[in-house]
């Protein structure tokens, strides 16, 4: 049986209140804003990016097989008369309208996730456990901003049983409009941490912004909050003032509705014992770390709120694996033998940095190997930046890290605070650190690479995987 198209051309044009120009497709298979990943049959939305205007790529999109290009009135005359176009006043707004129209059509359990740390990991865990119980849609990568959320909604098939959406922010006022687009049945705030302090006066301000997700809830929906953080009371107060009909808390606190009773943290996995609103649950987590354990409680709280199968969800968590850039592991072969690379290069903030260092400390280096932390600047921390970087010294020393390779002006504060025996090398930029690190790696080492995306720590990961081959089963 042929699968139903994502959209019919007529329905998408109707949803966007667009003007059809040229021949219109009967069926549309997907939605794209990037010709590099566009598939034949997709609708291409020519949105205005930070550096490039999507209208510059419409011809390439159509040549690649786009079924329809969504363009604004100012550019409609730039294309041939036989080009299949949907013409709108504003392309981003049209994509928002398409996304909201699709949301209104869904008969699905919808979850929205935000938080200072753990959004993407929690979203991926929800994708995993809910997909075992029915057709589930969630965004690729971290599509959690002003274009990522409407794009993900637009890409959601009408027949899904569950939808999972990630909502992020960099400055005040960004979460509420995205939460209203998603209109979730369940909204999660994983935690509140000193992230994006450059845009907020206090952590309380961050908590208020994160709690805006509750204002987007469908009336009677469920707000899920972290019971262990200092802002738990404020989050509860704001949830009570929202459309939420129920609040579920999670954590180690005795008052938590989904409570951690105990866990065993191992280098590769964790085992967890919890109580989910009166029901005992024991499960394995395929991704290591205490922070992953805590986020798994939020996942089970959401499963419970959706009336999905709790036991099946707990069983599925054993299959959870860290994604690329967020803890993915590889064994690479140095000239002297294999060593482990832990890729945490996608992003970095004080909470996730400490979690990565703690995970590094749980792994035993082999032979003459060492625990090596390769750290780049944590950005958007405002005036607190130098102190928050220097404050990582205790975590580095307390978790048995042997060497720190650091780059960036903020990480200089940490590097200078370390005893000389722990200083590997320092460079102003990631590119300068690469040769200093690559030349000293040896068999048995365990290497964690982490920093904010703007620190370009991913280039160090690429340099390592380019220099050293992946260990195969035959090695």
Secondary structure, DSSP 4 states (H G I P E B T S, - for coil): -PPPPSB-HHHHHHHHTPEEES---S-B-EEES-TTT--TTEEEE--B-SS-BGGGGHHHHHHTT-SEEEEEGGGGGGS-TTS-EEEES-HHHHHHHHHHHHHHH--SEEEEEE-SS-HHHHHHHHHHHHHTTS-EEE-STT--STTHHHHHHHTS-TT-SEEEEE---SSTTSHHHHHHHH--SEEEE----S-SGGG-SSHHHHHHHHHGGGGGSPTT-EEEEETTSTTHHHHHHHHHTSS-SEEEEEESSTT-SEEEEEEEE-SS-EEEEEEETTEEEEEEESS-SHHHHHHHHHHHHHHHHTT--HHHHHHHGGG--PPTTTTEEEEEEETTEEEEEEEETT---HHHHHHHHHHHHHSPPPTT--EEEEEEPPPS-GGGHHHHHHTTHHHHHHTT--EEEEESTTHHHHHHHS-GGGEEEEESSHHHHHHHHHTT--TT-EEEEE--GGGTTHHHHHHHHHHSEEP-TT-
